[in-house]
């Protein structure tokens, strides 16, 4: 028992440390999967049918909608966007956080799974799920170390009842915060555009490699354009807002 405790200590300390690094670079981690996707579609099979691609999109869309629910009903000060370290002024325990401790990571996994399913293989989505679990486990360890230090017994009581990554829907408690549509549009327009870009690029790669010539599906091009419009509107609105603030 003594040896086991001695060996488990460094691992428990290493998880938050590794998670700190992954947290800072989390926006770029999906790029690591692109070479694996290229390998998965380098075969002689025909391109995946459009009906399958629509199913893949529905999976990814479920992740985006879950993100919208989390962000739209989260209390002010629950978390902040940052690239260096996790931050929070309050601990959210209702809404999506009443069924799972890391709802945004569940949502991100659904988005990644939807993109991975475009390969039409069983092994690439499996790899993505495994990597996503390992990746998010380490970031979650870093965030929970911060939350435990910040909120103490309140965090420990919540964490003892709510699962980390597998939602327990029977525990749902409605959020006290009404859904903030504007917040979702501002914060998640880039996520929708990212999914539109991913489906256009990945489907073009998959079709082109399996057909042997360049092929761009106009349906996914149209979808990409539709997701690009709200993203550009948000960017321009923010830019105009900053310019107005500077002139006042």
Buried (B, 14 or more C-beta within 10 A) or exposed (E): EEEEEEEEEEEEEEBBBBBBEBBBEBEEBBEEBEEBBBEBBEEEEEBBEEEEBEBBBEBBBBBBEBBBBBBBBBBEEBBEEEEEEBBBEBBBBBBBBBBBBBBBBBBBBBBBBBBBBBBBBEEBBEBBBEBBEEBBBBBBBBBBBBBBEBBEEBBEEBBEEBEBBEBEEEEEEEBEBEEBEEBBBBBBBBBBBBBBBBBBBBBBBBBBBBEEEEBEBEBBBEBBEEBBEBBEEBEEEEEEEEEEEEEE
